[in-house]
Amino acid sequence: MPNYTQNQILGHVSTRIVQLRNDAPHPARHSDFKKKFEAMIYNRDNLTPYIIDSVHLPDQLFEIIGRIPDPDLRRRYLVDAQIARERWRRGVMTPDPNQQYINLTSRVKSRVGSMRYIPGEVFRNKLHCAFVGTHEYAYRFAGVGAAVGALQNYGAHSVVTDGGEAPFRDREQEDGEAGPGLYFCKPIKVGQAWALAKPSPAAPLPTLATRLLERAFYSNNPVRVLRKRGTRRTDFAPVVGVRYDGLYRITSKVGLELDSAGNTTRIAVDTRTFRFRLQRLPVEQDNGVPFIAIRDRPANRTQIRSLDRPSYLWD
């Protein structure tokens, strides 16, 4: 509707809201509901801040979603509405993940906690995550690597997992509504060989990334978990981009003893390679978003196409 006036678009959006309200309680109309809902959320209806404020759109959407009888569908739509509300609150109308934070004048300083990000938000890559503050890695700590973000006095506050490199693939385990338990391992490597766990000239001390994860473990601090598409497809990884999965807590660490090829030979007490287990915080402590509502994100074709195309901003 590029040639329509603002008042005409406002009338169209108001009509769309009535249609959504009428379709929401009826499972047989879900296909029509989905098309109309996504047209609004993903901005094919030419929304503007004036229109959003005029019709109180976020409140209207939450009320409409509450009418959906299927709890799983209701939770998935709520995630869309929450993410859209935060985007509109920032004054960003485009749903393109590459341009969600183009109005930022400088890189956001990473902080602990959720930083008001909603589980299910998708970013292009780790550079994008670093700019918006969800995952700040080697900018501040040389030698940490790109998988662990940290603040010096706090320890690790974020990790990015892509499934891992054999034999240290990050194992995932479905663990109820809260989501999967993540086994996260960042071993050390010397040249082309994995370092031995026992003291030797070739085996340095535990990596800084490991020490920062230990600090978060002993202080019981929450850690943001982001998942990205890796070489190994898992049941929980996104098809494209980097998805913020929510706040986790490190619940345990286990030492691993390795041979020179990096194969796990046995569980060791005195070692420098650890596997950390992270468990998602309860839903009520994570913006009310259960993992089942976000495990398939991104699923919208518009978003997937945007993330698949080259980006001059982040590539």
C-alpha positions as a LaTeX table, in Angstrom:
\begin{tabular}{lrrr}
\hline
Residue & $x$ (\AA) & $y$ (\AA) & $z$ (\AA) \\
\hline
Met1 & 0.00 & 0.00 & 0.00 \\
Pro2 & 2.76 & 2.51 & $-0.80$ \\
Asn3 & 0.42 & 5.08 & $-2.34$ \\
Tyr4 & $-2.15$ & 5.07 & 0.47 \\
Thr5 & $-2.49$ & 7.99 & 2.86 \\
Gln6 & $-1.77$ & 7.57 & 6.55 \\
Asn7 & $-5.49$ & 7.64 & 7.35 \\
Gln8 & $-6.20$ & 4.95 & 4.79 \\
Ile9 & $-3.47$ & 2.74 & 6.26 \\
Leu10 & $-4.87$ & 3.42 & 9.73 \\
Gly11 & $-8.30$ & 2.25 & 8.56 \\
His12 & $-6.77$ & $-0.85$ & 7.00 \\
Val13 & $-4.88$ & $-1.72$ & 10.21 \\
Ser14 & $-8.03$ & $-1.22$ & 12.29 \\
Thr15 & $-9.91$ & $-3.60$ & 9.98 \\
Arg16 & $-7.06$ & $-6.10$ & 10.24 \\
Ile17 & $-7.27$ & $-5.99$ & 14.03 \\
Val18 & $-10.99$ & $-6.81$ & 13.91 \\
Gln19 & $-10.31$ & $-9.72$ & 11.55 \\
Leu20 & $-7.57$ & $-11.09$ & 13.80 \\
Arg21 & $-9.81$ & $-10.83$ & 16.85 \\
Asn22 & $-12.55$ & $-12.75$ & 15.05 \\
Asp23 & $-10.19$ & $-15.45$ & 13.68 \\
Ala24 & $-8.13$ & $-16.07$ & 16.84 \\
Pro25 & $-10.58$ & $-18.33$ & 18.75 \\
His26 & $-11.21$ & $-20.61$ & 15.75 \\
Pro27 & $-8.56$ & $-23.28$ & 14.98 \\
Ala28 & $-10.04$ & $-23.79$ & 11.51 \\
Arg29 & $-9.11$ & $-20.20$ & 10.64 \\
His30 & $-5.51$ & $-20.47$ & 11.83 \\
Ser31 & $-4.03$ & $-20.30$ & 8.32 \\
Asp32 & $-5.80$ & $-16.99$ & 7.63 \\
Phe33 & $-4.90$ & $-15.72$ & 11.09 \\
Lys34 & $-1.22$ & $-16.51$ & 10.56 \\
Lys35 & $-1.08$ & $-14.65$ & 7.23 \\
Lys36 & $-2.78$ & $-11.56$ & 8.64 \\
Phe37 & $-0.73$ & $-11.60$ & 11.83 \\
Glu38 & 2.59 & $-11.91$ & 9.99 \\
Ala39 & 1.57 & $-9.17$ & 7.54 \\
Met40 & 1.25 & $-6.88$ & 10.55 \\
Ile41 & 4.26 & $-8.05$ & 12.55 \\
Tyr42 & 6.59 & $-8.20$ & 9.57 \\
Asn43 & 5.46 & $-4.80$ & 8.33 \\
Arg44 & 3.83 & $-5.61$ & 5.03 \\
Asp45 & 1.03 & $-3.33$ & 6.25 \\
Asn46 & 3.29 & $-0.23$ & 6.19 \\
Leu47 & 3.10 & 0.52 & 9.88 \\
Thr48 & 4.35 & 3.82 & 11.25 \\
Pro49 & 4.88 & 4.99 & 14.86 \\
Tyr50 & 1.77 & 7.18 & 14.52 \\
Ile51 & $-0.40$ & 4.20 & 13.52 \\
Ile52 & 1.03 & 1.95 & 16.23 \\
Asp53 & 0.29 & 4.55 & 18.90 \\
Ser54 & $-3.13$ & 5.45 & 17.48 \\
Val55 & $-4.51$ & 1.92 & 17.67 \\
His56 & $-2.45$ & 0.85 & 20.75 \\
Leu57 & $-1.22$ & $-1.99$ & 18.58 \\
Pro58 & 0.94 & $-3.96$ & 21.09 \\
Asp59 & $-1.89$ & $-4.07$ & 23.64 \\
Gln60 & $-4.36$ & $-5.08$ & 20.95 \\
Leu61 & $-2.11$ & $-7.90$ & 19.75 \\
Phe62 & $-1.59$ & $-9.31$ & 23.24 \\
Glu63 & $-5.34$ & $-9.29$ & 23.84 \\
Ile64 & $-5.95$ & $-11.03$ & 20.50 \\
Ile65 & $-3.28$ & $-13.68$ & 21.14 \\
Gly66 & $-4.91$ & $-14.44$ & 24.47 \\
Arg67 & $-7.94$ & $-15.66$ & 22.53 \\
Ile68 & $-5.99$ & $-18.45$ & 20.78 \\
Pro69 & $-7.05$ & $-21.77$ & 22.37 \\
Asp70 & $-3.88$ & $-23.74$ & 21.53 \\
Pro71 & $-1.28$ & $-22.94$ & 24.26 \\
Asp72 & 1.74 & $-23.77$ & 22.06 \\
Leu73 & 0.56 & $-21.50$ & 19.25 \\
Arg74 & $-0.32$ & $-18.81$ & 21.77 \\
Arg75 & 3.23 & $-18.85$ & 23.19 \\
Arg76 & 4.80 & $-18.65$ & 19.72 \\
Tyr77 & 2.71 & $-15.66$ & 18.74 \\
Leu78 & 3.46 & $-13.98$ & 22.07 \\
Val79 & 7.19 & $-14.12$ & 21.29 \\
Asp80 & 6.56 & $-12.40$ & 17.94 \\
Ala81 & 4.48 & $-9.72$ & 19.64 \\
Gln82 & 7.04 & $-9.14$ & 22.42 \\
Ile83 & 9.93 & $-8.76$ & 19.97 \\
Ala84 & 7.86 & $-6.47$ & 17.73 \\
Arg85 & 6.86 & $-4.32$ & 20.71 \\
Glu86 & 10.49 & $-3.78$ & 21.71 \\
Arg87 & 11.40 & $-2.99$ & 18.10 \\
Trp88 & 8.57 & $-0.45$ & 17.76 \\
Arg89 & 9.52 & 1.04 & 21.13 \\
Arg90 & 12.97 & 1.76 & 19.65 \\
Gly91 & 11.30 & 3.43 & 16.64 \\
Val92 & 12.40 & 0.69 & 14.21 \\
Met93 & 9.69 & $-0.34$ & 11.74 \\
Thr94 & 11.60 & $-2.74$ & 9.50 \\
Pro95 & 11.53 & $-6.42$ & 10.55 \\
Asp96 & 14.85 & $-7.10$ & 8.77 \\
Pro97 & 17.16 & $-8.60$ & 11.46 \\
Asn98 & 20.14 & $-6.86$ & 9.84 \\
Gln99 & 18.61 & $-3.43$ & 10.51 \\
Gln100 & 17.04 & $-3.85$ & 13.95 \\
Tyr101 & 19.60 & $-1.57$ & 15.58 \\
Ile102 & 20.64 & 0.72 & 12.74 \\
Asn103 & 19.57 & 3.73 & 14.80 \\
Leu104 & 22.36 & 3.06 & 17.31 \\
Thr105 & 25.15 & 5.60 & 17.00 \\
Ser106 & 27.76 & 3.42 & 18.68 \\
Arg107 & 28.33 & $-0.10$ & 19.92 \\
Val108 & 26.32 & $-1.02$ & 23.02 \\
Lys109 & 28.39 & $-1.89$ & 26.08 \\
Ser110 & 27.61 & $-5.44$ & 27.11 \\
Arg111 & 26.07 & $-5.91$ & 30.55 \\
Val112 & 24.91 & $-8.83$ & 32.63 \\
Gly113 & 21.40 & $-10.22$ & 32.47 \\
Ser114 & 18.95 & $-10.10$ & 29.57 \\
Met115 & 19.63 & $-6.44$ & 28.66 \\
Arg116 & 15.91 & $-6.32$ & 27.68 \\
Tyr117 & 16.49 & $-8.70$ & 24.77 \\
Ile118 & 13.69 & $-11.19$ & 24.24 \\
Pro119 & 14.52 & $-14.90$ & 23.85 \\
Gly120 & 13.97 & $-15.74$ & 20.20 \\
Glu121 & 15.53 & $-12.56$ & 18.78 \\
Val122 & 17.79 & $-13.35$ & 15.85 \\
Phe123 & 21.02 & $-11.60$ & 14.85 \\
Arg124 & 23.11 & $-12.04$ & 11.74 \\
Asn125 & 26.43 & $-13.15$ & 13.22 \\
Lys126 & 28.72 & $-12.67$ & 16.21 \\
Leu127 & 29.89 & $-9.26$ & 14.96 \\
His128 & 26.26 & $-8.14$ & 14.98 \\
Cys129 & 25.83 & $-9.57$ & 18.50 \\
Ala130 & 28.94 & $-7.73$ & 19.69 \\
Phe131 & 27.66 & $-4.41$ & 18.32 \\
Val132 & 24.29 & $-4.64$ & 20.07 \\
Gly133 & 25.86 & $-5.94$ & 23.29 \\
Thr134 & 24.37 & $-9.43$ & 23.52 \\
His135 & 27.79 & $-11.04$ & 23.19 \\
Glu136 & 30.98 & $-9.04$ & 23.78 \\
Tyr137 & 34.02 & $-11.21$ & 23.26 \\
Ala138 & 37.57 & $-10.46$ & 22.04 \\
Tyr139 & 37.08 & $-6.70$ & 22.06 \\
Arg140 & 37.96 & $-6.62$ & 25.76 \\
Phe141 & 39.85 & $-9.83$ & 26.48 \\
Ala142 & 42.51 & $-11.06$ & 24.12 \\
Gly143 & 42.71 & $-14.83$ & 24.14 \\
Val144 & 39.14 & $-15.52$ & 25.26 \\
Gly145 & 38.00 & $-16.43$ & 21.77 \\
Ala146 & 34.71 & $-15.67$ & 20.11 \\
Ala147 & 32.58 & $-18.23$ & 21.96 \\
Val148 & 32.67 & $-16.69$ & 25.45 \\
Gly149 & 31.72 & $-13.11$ & 26.35 \\
Ala150 & 32.79 & $-11.78$ & 29.74 \\
Leu151 & 33.26 & $-8.91$ & 32.15 \\
Gln152 & 36.47 & $-9.11$ & 34.14 \\
Asn153 & 34.97 & $-8.90$ & 37.64 \\
Tyr154 & 31.86 & $-10.89$ & 36.78 \\
Gly155 & 33.16 & $-13.73$ & 34.68 \\
Ala156 & 31.40 & $-15.13$ & 31.64 \\
His157 & 28.08 & $-13.46$ & 30.87 \\
Ser158 & 27.38 & $-14.98$ & 27.44 \\
Val159 & 28.32 & $-17.96$ & 25.29 \\
Val160 & 27.71 & $-18.80$ & 21.65 \\
Thr161 & 27.38 & $-22.44$ & 20.70 \\
Asp162 & 27.25 & $-23.97$ & 17.24 \\
Gly163 & 27.31 & $-27.64$ & 18.25 \\
Gly164 & 31.05 & $-27.76$ & 18.81 \\
Glu165 & 34.04 & $-29.46$ & 17.25 \\
Ala166 & 34.55 & $-33.20$ & 17.66 \\
Pro167 & 35.29 & $-34.65$ & 20.14 \\
Phe168 & 33.98 & $-31.72$ & 22.22 \\
Arg169 & 30.60 & $-31.21$ & 20.62 \\
Asp170 & 28.33 & $-29.25$ & 22.89 \\
Arg171 & 25.78 & $-31.83$ & 23.91 \\
Glu172 & 22.18 & $-30.77$ & 24.40 \\
Gln173 & 19.49 & $-32.51$ & 26.37 \\
Glu174 & 15.77 & $-31.73$ & 26.38 \\
Asp175 & 14.82 & $-30.84$ & 29.91 \\
Gly176 & 11.12 & $-30.04$ & 30.17 \\
Glu177 & 9.41 & $-26.76$ & 29.30 \\
Ala178 & 12.34 & $-24.63$ & 30.39 \\
Gly179 & 14.39 & $-25.99$ & 27.51 \\
Pro180 & 17.51 & $-28.04$ & 26.89 \\
Gly181 & 20.40 & $-28.44$ & 29.23 \\
Leu182 & 23.57 & $-27.44$ & 27.38 \\
Tyr183 & 26.93 & $-29.13$ & 27.91 \\
Phe184 & 29.50 & $-26.54$ & 26.87 \\
Cys185 & 33.19 & $-27.39$ & 26.47 \\
Lys186 & 36.06 & $-25.17$ & 25.34 \\
Pro187 & 39.29 & $-27.20$ & 25.44 \\
Ile188 & 42.77 & $-25.96$ & 24.72 \\
Lys189 & 44.68 & $-26.72$ & 21.56 \\
Val190 & 48.42 & $-26.57$ & 20.93 \\
Gly191 & 49.26 & $-26.39$ & 17.25 \\
Gln192 & 47.28 & $-29.12$ & 15.55 \\
Ala193 & 47.00 & $-31.35$ & 18.65 \\
Trp194 & 44.69 & $-31.11$ & 21.63 \\
Ala195 & 46.69 & $-30.39$ & 24.77 \\
Leu196 & 47.14 & $-33.14$ & 27.32 \\
Ala197 & 45.27 & $-32.73$ & 30.58 \\
Lys198 & 48.26 & $-33.69$ & 32.72 \\
Pro199 & 51.10 & $-31.20$ & 33.19 \\
Ser200 & 53.54 & $-31.12$ & 30.33 \\
Pro201 & 55.56 & $-28.47$ & 28.50 \\
Ala202 & 53.01 & $-28.58$ & 25.68 \\
Ala203 & 50.00 & $-28.06$ & 27.94 \\
Pro204 & 49.41 & $-24.46$ & 29.05 \\
Leu205 & 47.23 & $-23.45$ & 31.95 \\
Pro206 & 43.44 & $-23.49$ & 31.48 \\
Thr207 & 42.32 & $-20.97$ & 28.92 \\
Leu208 & 41.06 & $-17.58$ & 30.01 \\
Ala209 & 37.66 & $-18.58$ & 28.63 \\
Thr210 & 37.59 & $-21.57$ & 30.98 \\
Arg211 & 38.58 & $-19.44$ & 33.97 \\
Leu212 & 35.84 & $-16.92$ & 33.19 \\
Leu213 & 33.27 & $-19.71$ & 32.93 \\
Glu214 & 34.50 & $-21.03$ & 36.29 \\
Arg215 & 34.05 & $-17.58$ & 37.81 \\
Ala216 & 30.44 & $-17.48$ & 36.61 \\
Phe217 & 29.91 & $-21.00$ & 37.96 \\
Tyr218 & 31.26 & $-20.29$ & 41.45 \\
Ser219 & 29.43 & $-16.96$ & 41.71 \\
Asn220 & 26.16 & $-18.49$ & 40.42 \\
Asn221 & 25.77 & $-15.71$ & 37.86 \\
Pro222 & 23.39 & $-16.13$ & 34.89 \\
Val223 & 24.82 & $-16.45$ & 31.38 \\
Arg224 & 23.18 & $-15.47$ & 28.10 \\
Val225 & 23.15 & $-18.36$ & 25.63 \\
Leu226 & 23.12 & $-17.72$ & 21.90 \\
Arg227 & 22.96 & $-20.49$ & 19.32 \\
Lys228 & 24.18 & $-20.22$ & 15.77 \\
Arg229 & 24.06 & $-22.46$ & 12.77 \\
Gly230 & 27.15 & $-24.63$ & 12.71 \\
Thr231 & 28.61 & $-27.40$ & 10.63 \\
Arg232 & 26.68 & $-29.90$ & 12.72 \\
Arg233 & 22.91 & $-29.44$ & 12.59 \\
Thr234 & 21.28 & $-29.95$ & 15.99 \\
Asp235 & 17.67 & $-30.11$ & 17.05 \\
Phe236 & 18.00 & $-26.72$ & 18.72 \\
Ala237 & 20.17 & $-24.64$ & 16.37 \\
Pro238 & 18.61 & $-22.00$ & 14.09 \\
Val239 & 18.56 & $-22.58$ & 10.34 \\
Val240 & 20.36 & $-19.26$ & 9.84 \\
Gly241 & 21.81 & $-16.46$ & 11.97 \\
Val242 & 22.42 & $-16.35$ & 15.73 \\
Arg243 & 19.42 & $-16.74$ & 18.04 \\
Tyr244 & 19.29 & $-15.48$ & 21.61 \\
Asp245 & 17.94 & $-18.38$ & 23.66 \\
Gly246 & 17.67 & $-16.75$ & 27.07 \\
Leu247 & 19.41 & $-16.80$ & 30.44 \\
Tyr248 & 21.11 & $-19.96$ & 31.70 \\
Arg249 & 23.00 & $-20.82$ & 34.85 \\
Ile250 & 26.10 & $-23.01$ & 35.04 \\
Thr251 & 25.06 & $-25.86$ & 37.30 \\
Ser252 & 28.12 & $-28.12$ & 37.20 \\
Lys253 & 31.55 & $-28.66$ & 35.72 \\
Val254 & 33.31 & $-31.93$ & 35.00 \\
Gly255 & 37.00 & $-32.34$ & 34.29 \\
Leu256 & 37.93 & $-34.33$ & 31.20 \\
Glu257 & 41.20 & $-36.14$ & 30.69 \\
Leu258 & 42.29 & $-36.33$ & 27.06 \\
Asp259 & 44.82 & $-38.16$ & 24.97 \\
Ser260 & 47.05 & $-36.27$ & 22.53 \\
Ala261 & 44.42 & $-36.60$ & 19.78 \\
Gly262 & 41.83 & $-34.92$ & 21.94 \\
Asn263 & 39.76 & $-38.02$ & 22.63 \\
Thr264 & 38.13 & $-38.16$ & 26.05 \\
Thr265 & 39.79 & $-41.00$ & 27.92 \\
Arg266 & 38.09 & $-40.63$ & 31.30 \\
Ile267 & 36.64 & $-38.17$ & 33.78 \\
Ala268 & 39.50 & $-36.53$ & 35.64 \\
Val269 & 39.60 & $-34.70$ & 38.96 \\
Asp270 & 42.74 & $-32.66$ & 38.32 \\
Thr271 & 42.55 & $-31.34$ & 34.78 \\
Arg272 & 42.54 & $-28.21$ & 32.69 \\
Thr273 & 39.72 & $-29.08$ & 30.32 \\
Phe274 & 36.20 & $-28.90$ & 31.66 \\
Arg275 & 32.72 & $-29.55$ & 30.37 \\
Phe276 & 30.24 & $-27.11$ & 31.88 \\
Arg277 & 26.54 & $-27.86$ & 32.16 \\
Leu278 & 24.24 & $-24.88$ & 31.67 \\
Gln279 & 20.54 & $-25.02$ & 32.51 \\
Arg280 & 17.97 & $-22.48$ & 31.36 \\
Leu281 & 16.42 & $-20.33$ & 34.09 \\
Pro282 & 12.74 & $-20.83$ & 34.89 \\
Val283 & 10.38 & $-19.29$ & 32.36 \\
Glu284 & 9.14 & $-16.62$ & 34.77 \\
Gln285 & 12.72 & $-15.33$ & 35.13 \\
Asp286 & 13.23 & $-15.06$ & 31.37 \\
Asn287 & 10.55 & $-12.70$ & 30.03 \\
Gly288 & 7.98 & $-15.49$ & 30.33 \\
Val289 & 9.27 & $-17.15$ & 27.14 \\
Pro290 & 9.51 & $-20.97$ & 27.22 \\
Phe291 & 12.10 & $-22.61$ & 25.01 \\
Ile292 & 9.47 & $-24.52$ & 23.05 \\
Ala293 & 8.17 & $-21.19$ & 21.75 \\
Ile294 & 11.51 & $-20.23$ & 20.16 \\
Arg295 & 13.27 & $-23.48$ & 19.20 \\
Asp296 & 12.17 & $-23.15$ & 15.53 \\
Arg297 & 13.04 & $-19.49$ & 15.15 \\
Pro298 & 13.69 & $-17.91$ & 12.75 \\
Ala299 & 10.77 & $-19.48$ & 10.88 \\
Asn300 & 9.43 & $-16.50$ & 8.98 \\
Arg301 & 10.54 & $-16.59$ & 5.33 \\
Thr302 & 11.05 & $-12.83$ & 5.19 \\
Gln303 & 13.55 & $-12.98$ & 8.06 \\
Ile304 & 15.33 & $-16.05$ & 6.69 \\
Arg305 & 15.77 & $-14.44$ & 3.27 \\
Ser306 & 17.15 & $-11.28$ & 4.91 \\
Leu307 & 19.71 & $-13.29$ & 6.89 \\
Asp308 & 20.70 & $-15.36$ & 3.86 \\
Arg309 & 21.43 & $-12.32$ & 1.70 \\
Pro310 & 24.83 & $-10.57$ & 1.94 \\
Ser311 & 24.82 & $-7.58$ & 4.28 \\
Tyr312 & 27.07 & $-4.57$ & 3.87 \\
Leu313 & 26.58 & $-3.83$ & 7.59 \\
Trp314 & 27.84 & $-7.07$ & 9.15 \\
Asp315 & 29.66 & $-9.20$ & 6.54 \\
\hline
\end{tabular}
